[in-house]
């Protein structure tokens, strides 16, 4: 076990906050959500390292300090949408737990590909420590999302959480620009500060397109694609804040977060970023049309102008053409593309051999969402997770369509649409990228999505009580 220098400071800070000001643990957990390449502690295993991320460290202490008060808050657990979604999330966790019996039953009769990147050696599947740790990652993320939902059932608290999240994104954006600047001018990038995760998959800050001499920016994330997933969420939240005039930090800072997230998405040179932007913009325009912020004519003009701008930039700029060809059109022929495709095909093969519960949670790496779930938890796991997503989306959709014009309740419709778009974009990009359940941005989106219908129902309940009190 290795405690990093920054980790030592965080451990002391966490201990002080736990006994003096537990609420600060929550704000630290939210701020450090994107810092997946930062390790509080690196724990070595026989083949690699695993790291305790800051959001996990501070989040665990916060949950420990708040557990009893949240469990006792019975008024939250009788809310319809929250109760249904949480129940289905717990069902998915139970299925993942059941799937851990599969490695015990297989007992070495199946060979799976090594988890180490770039290593193509198969080994017999036995139940091991990795299965326990990967399941605990899943459990912790789900618990964090549930506590996050309860915490943010109040509209003011919801906005404060988004404020810290966007402030963190501004820092991440400037740090990413500094990384790009260091590469451009031949300076040494200070990876020892925030890029301290010693896992082989966390070295994204050192990657580049050598033939194009273009760096791949990962900032404080493990790799560019993980940063891209996080930034797409930031972009959605900032875009709704700016266009719907739902101020989070301030007008200037909200726009700064929007511009930085877009710029950094382009600098990641990640296919996840470009695919996400391609899906995100029309979905967001459709959302604003449904919210009454855009007419059909304005929406079509915006889409046409965007398509024309992309065509002009691509046709007139050689660097953009080379980059697009490298990242998108030639992706399937590249080493990275073939490695991802190979992982999906292998996962499909494991699933067809053990279709009910897969080969056990944490057994197989697959760079997609569907076969990741099928290979590790079988058809039962995929159905359970789909039920959870369906319930989550249904709750958000009802919030968008049923929020009324009363001052307290109206903003929930915008945040419901925002979280619906963020969840949808994350799921769509995960289908061709990776189901990143060990990172905080996934559970942040799910937790805030659970909070929206809960906040709307709780707001209606409070409003009804206030009306009863003022009636003669």
C-alpha positions as CSV (number, residue, x, y, z in Angstrom):
1,X,0.0,0.0,0.0
2,X,1.3,3.4,-1.0
3,X,-0.1,6.7,0.3
4,X,0.5,9.5,-2.1
5,X,1.6,13.0,-0.9
6,X,-1.7,14.6,-1.9
7,X,-3.4,11.5,-0.4
8,X,-1.7,12.2,3.0
9,X,-3.1,15.7,3.0
10,X,-6.6,14.4,2.1
11,X,-6.6,11.8,4.8
12,X,-5.8,14.5,7.4
13,X,-8.4,16.8,5.9
14,X,-11.0,14.1,5.9
15,X,-10.4,13.2,9.5
16,X,-10.7,16.8,10.6
17,X,-13.9,17.3,8.6
18,X,-15.5,14.1,9.9
19,X,-15.3,15.3,13.5
20,X,-15.6,19.0,13.0
21,X,-17.7,19.8,9.8
22,X,-19.1,16.6,8.1
23,X,-20.9,18.7,5.4
24,X,-17.5,19.7,4.0
25,X,-16.9,16.0,3.2
26,X,-19.8,16.1,0.9
27,X,-18.5,19.1,-1.0
28,X,-15.1,17.5,-1.3
29,X,-16.7,14.4,-2.7
30,X,-18.6,16.4,-5.4
31,X,-15.6,18.5,-6.3
32,X,-13.3,15.5,-6.8
33,X,-15.7,13.5,-8.9
34,X,-13.7,13.9,-12.1
35,X,-10.3,13.2,-10.4
36,X,-10.2,9.6,-11.5
37,X,-6.4,9.7,-12.1
38,X,-5.7,11.0,-8.6
39,X,-5.0,8.4,-5.9
40,X,-5.4,8.8,-2.1
41,X,-3.9,5.4,-1.7
42,X,-2.4,3.0,-4.3
43,X,-2.9,-0.7,-3.4
44,X,-0.7,-3.2,-5.3
45,X,-1.8,-6.6,-6.4
46,X,-0.1,-9.5,-8.1
47,X,-0.4,-7.8,-11.6
48,X,-1.3,-4.2,-11.2
49,X,-2.4,-1.3,-8.9
50,X,-5.8,-0.2,-7.8
51,X,-6.4,3.2,-6.4
52,X,-8.7,4.8,-3.8
53,X,-10.1,7.8,-5.6
54,X,-10.7,11.1,-3.7
55,X,-14.5,11.1,-4.4
56,X,-14.6,7.6,-2.9
57,X,-12.6,8.5,0.2
58,X,-14.5,11.7,1.0
59,X,-17.8,10.2,0.0
60,X,-17.4,7.2,2.3
61,X,-16.7,9.4,5.2
62,X,-19.7,11.6,4.4
63,X,-22.0,8.6,4.0
64,X,-20.7,7.2,7.4
65,X,-21.5,10.6,9.0
66,X,-25.0,10.8,7.5
67,X,-26.1,7.2,7.4
68,X,-28.5,7.2,10.4
69,X,-30.2,10.5,9.5
70,X,-30.8,9.5,5.9
71,X,-32.2,6.1,6.8
72,X,-34.5,7.7,9.4
73,X,-35.8,10.2,6.8
74,X,-38.8,8.0,6.0
75,X,-40.6,10.8,4.1
76,X,-38.2,10.4,1.2
77,X,-38.6,6.6,0.9
78,X,-42.4,6.8,0.4
79,X,-42.0,8.9,-2.8
80,X,-43.2,6.9,-5.7
81,X,-40.5,7.5,-8.3
82,X,-37.6,7.3,-5.9
83,X,-38.9,4.2,-4.3
84,X,-39.4,2.4,-7.7
85,X,-36.0,3.4,-9.1
86,X,-34.1,2.6,-5.9
87,X,-35.8,-0.8,-5.7
88,X,-34.7,-1.6,-9.3
89,X,-31.2,-0.4,-8.6
90,X,-31.1,-2.7,-5.6
91,X,-32.4,-5.6,-7.7
92,X,-29.5,-5.0,-10.1
93,X,-27.0,-5.1,-7.2
94,X,-28.6,-8.4,-6.0
95,X,-28.2,-9.9,-9.5
96,X,-24.5,-8.8,-9.5
97,X,-24.1,-10.4,-6.1
98,X,-25.7,-13.7,-7.4
99,X,-23.4,-13.7,-10.4
100,X,-20.4,-14.0,-8.0
101,X,-21.3,-17.6,-7.6
102,X,-20.4,-18.2,-11.2
103,X,-16.6,-18.1,-10.8
104,X,-16.9,-20.5,-7.9
105,X,-19.0,-22.9,-10.1
106,X,-16.8,-22.5,-13.2
107,X,-13.7,-23.2,-11.0
108,X,-11.1,-22.8,-13.8
109,X,-13.0,-24.6,-16.6
110,X,-13.1,-21.3,-18.6
111,X,-10.1,-19.2,-19.7
112,X,-10.6,-15.4,-19.9
113,X,-8.3,-12.7,-21.3
114,X,-6.0,-11.0,-18.9
115,X,-7.2,-7.7,-17.4
116,X,-3.9,-5.9,-18.0
117,X,-3.9,-3.5,-21.0
118,X,-1.9,-4.7,-24.0
119,X,-1.5,-8.2,-22.5
120,X,-3.2,-11.0,-24.5
121,X,-2.7,-13.9,-22.2
122,X,-5.7,-16.0,-21.0
123,X,-5.9,-17.5,-17.6
124,X,-8.3,-19.9,-15.9
125,X,-11.3,-18.2,-14.2
126,X,-11.3,-18.6,-10.4
127,X,-13.0,-16.6,-7.7
128,X,-10.6,-14.0,-6.4
129,X,-10.1,-10.7,-4.7
130,X,-10.9,-8.8,-7.9
131,X,-14.5,-10.0,-7.9
132,X,-15.0,-8.7,-4.4
133,X,-13.4,-5.3,-5.1
134,X,-15.3,-4.8,-8.3
135,X,-18.6,-5.7,-6.6
136,X,-17.8,-3.3,-3.8
137,X,-17.2,-0.5,-6.4
138,X,-20.7,-1.1,-7.7
139,X,-22.3,-1.2,-4.3
140,X,-20.5,2.0,-3.2
141,X,-21.5,3.8,-6.4
142,X,-25.2,2.8,-5.9
143,X,-25.2,3.9,-2.2
144,X,-23.5,7.2,-3.1
145,X,-26.2,7.8,-5.8
146,X,-29.0,7.1,-3.3
147,X,-27.5,9.4,-0.6
148,X,-27.0,12.0,-3.3
149,X,-30.6,11.9,-4.3
150,X,-31.9,12.4,-0.7
151,X,-29.4,15.2,-0.1
152,X,-30.6,17.1,-3.2
153,X,-34.3,16.8,-2.9
154,X,-34.3,20.5,-2.0
155,X,-34.0,22.9,-5.0
156,X,-31.5,25.2,-3.3
157,X,-29.3,22.3,-2.3
158,X,-29.6,20.9,-5.8
159,X,-28.3,24.1,-7.3
160,X,-25.5,24.3,-4.7
161,X,-24.4,20.8,-5.7
162,X,-24.4,21.7,-9.4
163,X,-22.4,24.9,-8.5
164,X,-19.6,22.9,-6.9
165,X,-19.7,20.4,-9.8
166,X,-19.3,23.2,-12.4
167,X,-16.6,24.9,-10.3
168,X,-14.7,21.7,-10.3
169,X,-15.1,21.4,-14.1
170,X,-13.6,24.9,-14.5
171,X,-10.5,23.8,-12.6
172,X,-10.4,20.6,-14.7
173,X,-10.7,22.6,-17.8
174,X,-7.8,25.0,-17.0
175,X,-5.7,22.0,-15.9
176,X,-6.3,20.3,-19.2
177,X,-5.4,23.5,-21.1
178,X,-2.2,23.6,-19.0
179,X,-1.4,20.0,-20.0
180,X,-1.9,20.9,-23.7
181,X,0.3,24.0,-23.3
182,X,3.1,22.0,-21.7
183,X,3.1,19.6,-24.7
184,X,3.0,22.4,-27.2
185,X,6.0,24.2,-25.7
186,X,8.0,21.2,-24.6
187,X,7.5,21.8,-20.9
188,X,7.3,19.0,-18.3
189,X,3.8,18.3,-17.3
190,X,3.5,18.0,-13.5
191,X,1.8,14.6,-13.5
192,X,3.0,14.0,-9.9
193,X,0.3,16.3,-8.5
194,X,-3.0,14.9,-9.7
195,X,-2.0,12.0,-12.0
196,X,-0.9,9.7,-9.2
197,X,-3.0,6.6,-9.9
198,X,-0.4,3.9,-10.7
199,X,-2.8,1.6,-12.5
200,X,-1.7,0.9,-16.1
201,X,-5.0,2.2,-17.5
202,X,-4.5,5.6,-15.7
203,X,-1.6,6.8,-17.9
204,X,-3.8,8.7,-20.4
205,X,-1.8,11.9,-19.7
206,X,1.1,10.4,-21.6
207,X,-0.7,9.4,-24.8
208,X,-0.6,11.3,-28.1
209,X,-1.2,10.8,-31.9
210,X,2.5,10.7,-32.8
211,X,2.0,10.7,-36.6
212,X,-0.1,13.9,-36.3
213,X,1.9,15.3,-33.4
214,X,-1.3,16.0,-31.5
215,X,-1.4,15.5,-27.8
216,X,-4.4,13.7,-26.2
217,X,-5.6,15.7,-23.2
218,X,-6.8,13.8,-20.2
219,X,-6.4,16.5,-17.5
220,X,-7.1,14.8,-14.1
221,X,-8.9,11.8,-15.6
222,X,-7.4,8.4,-16.2
223,X,-7.6,8.7,-20.0
224,X,-9.1,11.0,-22.7
225,X,-12.3,8.9,-23.2
226,X,-13.1,9.0,-19.4
227,X,-12.5,12.8,-19.4
228,X,-14.8,13.0,-22.5
229,X,-17.7,11.2,-20.7
230,X,-17.4,13.5,-17.7
231,X,-17.2,16.6,-19.9
232,X,-20.3,15.7,-21.9
233,X,-22.2,15.7,-18.6
234,X,-20.7,19.1,-17.7
235,X,-21.5,20.4,-21.2
236,X,-25.2,19.4,-20.8
237,X,-25.5,21.0,-17.4
238,X,-23.8,24.3,-18.5
239,X,-25.8,24.4,-21.7
240,X,-29.1,24.1,-19.9
241,X,-27.9,26.7,-17.3
242,X,-27.0,29.2,-20.1
243,X,-29.8,28.7,-22.6
244,X,-32.6,28.2,-20.0
245,X,-31.2,31.0,-17.9
246,X,-31.1,28.8,-14.8
247,X,-28.0,30.5,-13.3
248,X,-25.8,28.1,-11.3
249,X,-22.6,30.0,-10.4
250,X,-23.0,33.3,-12.3
251,X,-23.8,34.2,-15.9
252,X,-20.1,34.6,-16.7
253,X,-18.9,31.5,-14.9
254,X,-21.7,29.3,-16.4
255,X,-20.6,30.4,-19.9
256,X,-17.0,29.9,-19.0
257,X,-17.7,26.3,-17.9
258,X,-19.6,25.8,-21.2
259,X,-16.8,27.1,-23.3
260,X,-14.1,25.2,-21.4
261,X,-16.0,21.9,-21.5
262,X,-16.5,22.2,-25.3
263,X,-12.9,23.2,-25.9
264,X,-11.5,20.4,-23.8
265,X,-13.9,17.9,-25.5
266,X,-12.2,18.8,-28.8
267,X,-8.7,18.6,-27.3
268,X,-9.3,15.1,-25.9
269,X,-9.3,13.8,-29.5
270,X,-11.5,11.0,-28.2
271,X,-14.1,9.4,-30.5
272,X,-16.3,9.3,-27.4
273,X,-16.2,13.1,-27.2
274,X,-17.0,13.6,-30.9
275,X,-19.7,11.0,-31.0
276,X,-21.2,12.4,-27.8
277,X,-21.3,16.0,-29.3
278,X,-22.8,14.7,-32.5
279,X,-25.6,13.1,-30.4
280,X,-25.9,15.8,-27.8
281,X,-26.6,18.9,-29.9
282,X,-29.7,17.6,-31.7
283,X,-31.0,16.0,-28.5
284,X,-30.6,19.3,-26.6
285,X,-32.3,21.3,-29.3
286,X,-35.2,18.9,-29.2
287,X,-35.3,19.2,-25.4
288,X,-35.5,23.0,-25.6
289,X,-38.2,22.7,-28.3
290,X,-40.3,20.5,-26.0
291,X,-39.7,22.9,-23.1
292,X,-41.0,25.8,-25.3
293,X,-37.7,27.6,-25.5
294,X,-37.3,27.0,-29.2
295,X,-39.8,27.0,-32.1
296,X,-39.6,24.3,-34.8
297,X,-38.3,26.8,-37.2
298,X,-35.5,27.9,-34.8
299,X,-34.6,24.3,-34.1
300,X,-34.3,23.5,-37.8
301,X,-32.3,26.6,-38.5
302,X,-29.9,25.8,-35.7
303,X,-29.3,22.2,-36.9
304,X,-28.8,23.4,-40.5
305,X,-26.3,26.1,-39.4
306,X,-24.4,23.6,-37.3
307,X,-24.2,21.1,-40.1
308,X,-23.1,23.7,-42.6
309,X,-20.4,25.0,-40.1
310,X,-19.1,21.5,-39.6
311,X,-18.9,20.8,-43.3
312,X,-17.1,24.0,-44.0
313,X,-14.5,23.5,-41.3
314,X,-13.9,19.9,-42.4
315,X,-13.6,20.7,-46.1
316,X,-11.3,23.7,-45.7
317,X,-8.9,22.4,-42.9
318,X,-6.4,19.7,-43.6
319,X,-5.6,19.1,-39.9
320,X,-9.2,18.6,-39.1
321,X,-9.6,16.1,-42.0
322,X,-6.6,14.1,-40.8
323,X,-7.8,14.1,-37.2
324,X,-11.4,13.1,-38.1
325,X,-10.0,10.3,-40.4
326,X,-7.7,9.1,-37.6
327,X,-10.3,9.2,-34.8
328,X,-13.5,8.2,-36.6
329,X,-13.1,6.8,-40.1
330,X,-10.0,4.8,-39.4
331,X,-10.8,3.9,-35.8
332,X,-11.9,0.4,-36.7
333,X,-8.5,-0.3,-38.3
334,X,-6.4,1.2,-35.5
335,X,-4.8,-0.7,-32.6
336,X,-7.2,0.9,-30.1
337,X,-10.2,0.1,-32.2
338,X,-9.2,-3.5,-32.8
339,X,-8.5,-3.9,-29.1
340,X,-11.9,-2.6,-28.2
341,X,-13.7,-4.7,-30.8
342,X,-11.8,-7.8,-29.6
343,X,-12.9,-7.2,-26.0
344,X,-16.5,-7.0,-27.1
345,X,-16.3,-10.2,-29.2
346,X,-14.6,-12.1,-26.4
347,X,-17.3,-10.9,-23.9
348,X,-20.0,-12.0,-26.4
349,X,-18.4,-15.5,-26.5
350,X,-18.3,-15.7,-22.7
351,X,-22.0,-14.7,-22.5
352,X,-23.1,-17.3,-25.0
353,X,-21.4,-20.0,-22.9
354,X,-23.0,-18.7,-19.6
355,X,-26.1,-16.7,-20.7
356,X,-28.1,-16.6,-17.4
357,X,-25.7,-14.9,-14.9
358,X,-22.6,-14.5,-17.1
359,X,-19.3,-15.4,-15.7
360,X,-19.4,-13.3,-12.6
361,X,-19.3,-9.6,-11.9
362,X,-15.8,-8.2,-12.4
363,X,-14.6,-11.2,-14.5
364,X,-14.5,-9.7,-17.9
365,X,-13.5,-6.3,-19.4
366,X,-15.5,-5.2,-22.4
367,X,-15.3,-1.8,-24.0
368,X,-19.1,-1.4,-24.3
369,X,-22.2,-1.4,-22.1
370,X,-24.4,-4.2,-23.4
371,X,-21.9,-7.1,-23.6
372,X,-20.1,-5.8,-20.5
373,X,-23.3,-6.4,-18.6
374,X,-24.1,-9.7,-20.5
375,X,-20.7,-11.2,-19.9
376,X,-20.4,-10.3,-16.3
377,X,-24.1,-10.7,-15.1
378,X,-25.9,-12.4,-17.9
379,X,-29.3,-11.7,-19.4
380,X,-30.7,-11.3,-15.9
381,X,-28.3,-8.5,-15.1
382,X,-29.0,-6.7,-18.4
383,X,-32.7,-6.9,-17.8
384,X,-32.4,-5.6,-14.3
385,X,-30.2,-2.7,-15.3
386,X,-32.5,-1.8,-18.2
387,X,-35.4,-1.8,-15.8
388,X,-33.5,0.6,-13.6
389,X,-32.8,2.9,-16.5
390,X,-36.4,2.8,-17.7
391,X,-37.6,3.7,-14.2
392,X,-35.1,6.5,-13.9
393,X,-36.0,7.9,-17.4
394,X,-39.7,7.6,-16.6
395,X,-39.4,9.6,-13.4
396,X,-37.5,12.4,-15.2
397,X,-39.9,12.4,-18.1
398,X,-42.9,12.8,-15.8
399,X,-41.0,15.7,-14.1
400,X,-40.6,17.4,-17.4
401,X,-44.2,17.0,-18.4
402,X,-45.9,17.5,-15.1
403,X,-44.0,20.4,-13.4
404,X,-46.3,23.4,-13.1
405,X,-45.8,27.1,-13.3
406,X,-45.5,27.7,-9.5
407,X,-42.2,29.5,-8.7
408,X,-40.8,26.7,-6.6
409,X,-41.8,23.8,-8.9
410,X,-41.2,25.2,-12.4
411,X,-37.3,24.9,-12.4
412,X,-37.6,21.2,-11.7
413,X,-38.9,20.7,-15.3
414,X,-35.6,22.2,-16.7
415,X,-33.4,20.2,-14.4
416,X,-35.5,17.1,-15.2
417,X,-34.9,17.6,-18.9
418,X,-31.2,18.4,-18.2
419,X,-30.6,15.2,-16.3
420,X,-32.6,13.2,-18.8
421,X,-30.4,14.4,-21.6
422,X,-27.2,13.8,-19.5
423,X,-28.3,10.2,-18.6
424,X,-29.2,9.5,-22.2
425,X,-25.9,10.7,-23.6
426,X,-24.0,8.8,-21.0
427,X,-25.8,5.5,-21.8
428,X,-25.5,6.0,-25.6
429,X,-21.7,6.8,-25.4
430,X,-21.2,3.9,-23.0
431,X,-22.6,1.5,-25.6
432,X,-19.6,2.2,-27.8
433,X,-17.1,3.2,-25.1
434,X,-17.2,1.7,-21.6
435,X,-19.5,1.2,-18.6
436,X,-17.4,3.2,-16.1
437,X,-19.0,2.2,-12.9
438,X,-15.8,2.7,-10.9
439,X,-15.8,6.4,-11.6
440,X,-17.8,9.1,-9.9
441,X,-19.4,10.9,-12.9
442,X,-21.8,7.9,-13.6
443,X,-23.1,7.9,-10.1
444,X,-23.3,11.6,-9.9
445,X,-25.7,11.6,-12.9
446,X,-27.8,8.8,-11.5
447,X,-27.9,10.4,-8.1
448,X,-29.0,13.8,-9.4
449,X,-31.5,12.1,-11.7
450,X,-33.0,10.4,-8.8
451,X,-33.2,13.7,-6.9
452,X,-35.2,15.5,-9.5
453,X,-38.6,13.6,-9.2
454,X,-38.0,13.3,-5.5
455,X,-37.5,17.1,-5.3
456,X,-40.6,17.8,-7.3
457,X,-42.8,15.6,-5.2
458,X,-41.3,16.9,-2.0
459,X,-41.9,20.5,-3.2
460,X,-45.5,19.8,-3.9
461,X,-45.9,18.3,-0.5
462,X,-44.3,21.4,1.1
463,X,-46.5,23.7,-1.0
464,X,-49.6,21.8,0.0
465,X,-48.8,22.2,3.7
466,X,-48.1,25.9,3.2
467,X,-51.5,26.4,1.5
468,X,-53.3,24.5,4.3
469,X,-51.7,26.8,6.9
470,X,-52.7,30.1,5.2
471,X,-56.3,29.0,4.6
472,X,-58.8,30.3,7.2
